[in-house]
Amino acid sequence: MSTIADNVLRVSARIRQAAAAAQRDEADVGLLAVSKTKPAAAVREAFGAGLKDFGENYLQEALGKQLELGDLPLTWHFIGPIQSNKTRAIAEHFDWVHSVDRLKIAQRLSEQRPAELPPLNICLQVNVSGEASKSGCTPAELPALAAAVAALPNLRLRGLMAIPEPTEDRAAQDAAFGAVQRLQAQLDLPLDTLSMGMSHDLEAAIAHGATWVRIGTALFGARDYGAR
Ligand SMILES: *Cc1c(COP(=O)(O)O)cnc(C)c1O
């Protein structure tokens, strides 16, 4: 069985190779470790192997891990669907939110961001897979949503996030990530972030400008939802 440290080396090598193939600087591609369903001990081990950014989908689970890991200088990213009644805790306990797809949620996050913290970094989740996905705004909704979110005081709009329909077909991966990259370029805003690419498709995402790849399985192994 490979350890998390082995996996960090393996994923880092994939990122390096993909960046080189795209003639990009590998330092511009961040590795966001997706630790949902994994215990705090696994996060601690990944930190020991050099990772600092962690992504979580489930609020209660994330808050428990944050409490256990309070001695470590970690950056926490919320990447899951957001219900209105969860925005306050997210605004208080995270550094980034990747999964904002409607204005009401962004307004609440801005209102509820504590004054002593820096602005909350935001990515807008866009759905480029049509009916195959329930989350994310449509490409047509994106320009107005982005302009409105960019104007909110306690948020810093950084860019877009996408979870294309899973496929092993590289051409389909390229089409989806290319669409996200074009949507970002069409927004007349100073954005610096594209959060896209997971364990099975990080190479295609990096080829199309990803600046965060969100990696779970390739770092921590398969998830066991039954054991949560
Ligand atoms: C679970 C999850 C990931 C990680 O997926 P893997 O295929 O395990 O790498 C990335 N992004 C989001 C939004 C997720 O929910």
The ligand as an SDF file (V2000), in Angstrom:
LIG
                    3D

 15 15  0  0  0  0  0  0  0  0999 V2000
  -14.5300   14.9540   -4.2230 C   0  0  0  0  0  0  0  0  0  0  0  0
  -14.2130   16.1550   -5.0260 C   0  0  0  0  0  0  0  0  0  0  0  0
  -12.9610   16.2770   -5.6660 C   0  0  0  0  0  0  0  0  0  0  0  0
  -11.8920   15.2080   -5.6680 C   0  0  0  0  0  0  0  0  0  0  0  0
  -12.2040   14.2080   -6.5750 O   0  0  0  0  0  0  0  0  0  0  0  0
  -11.1790   12.9880   -6.8630 P   0  0  0  0  0  0  0  0  0  0  0  0
  -11.7320   12.3830   -8.0910 O   0  0  0  0  0  0  0  0  0  0  0  0
  -11.2580   12.0730   -5.6760 O   0  0  0  0  0  0  0  0  0  0  0  0
   -9.8360   13.5630   -7.0450 O   0  0  0  0  0  0  0  0  0  0  0  0
  -12.7090   17.4630   -6.3430 C   0  0  0  0  0  0  0  0  0  0  0  0
  -13.6140   18.4660   -6.3990 N   0  0  0  0  0  0  0  0  0  0  0  0
  -14.8090   18.3690   -5.7890 C   0  0  0  0  0  0  0  0  0  0  0  0
  -15.7620   19.5050   -5.8890 C   0  0  0  0  0  0  0  0  0  0  0  0
  -15.1510   17.2160   -5.0990 C   0  0  0  0  0  0  0  0  0  0  0  0
  -16.3520   17.1350   -4.5280 O   0  0  0  0  0  0  0  0  0  0  0  0
  1  2  1  0
  2  3  1  0
  2 14  2  0
  3  4  1  0
  3 10  2  0
  4  5  1  0
  5  6  1  0
  6  7  2  0
  6  8  1  0
  6  9  1  0
 10 11  1  0
 11 12  2  0
 12 13  1  0
 12 14  1  0
 14 15  1  0
M  END
$$$$
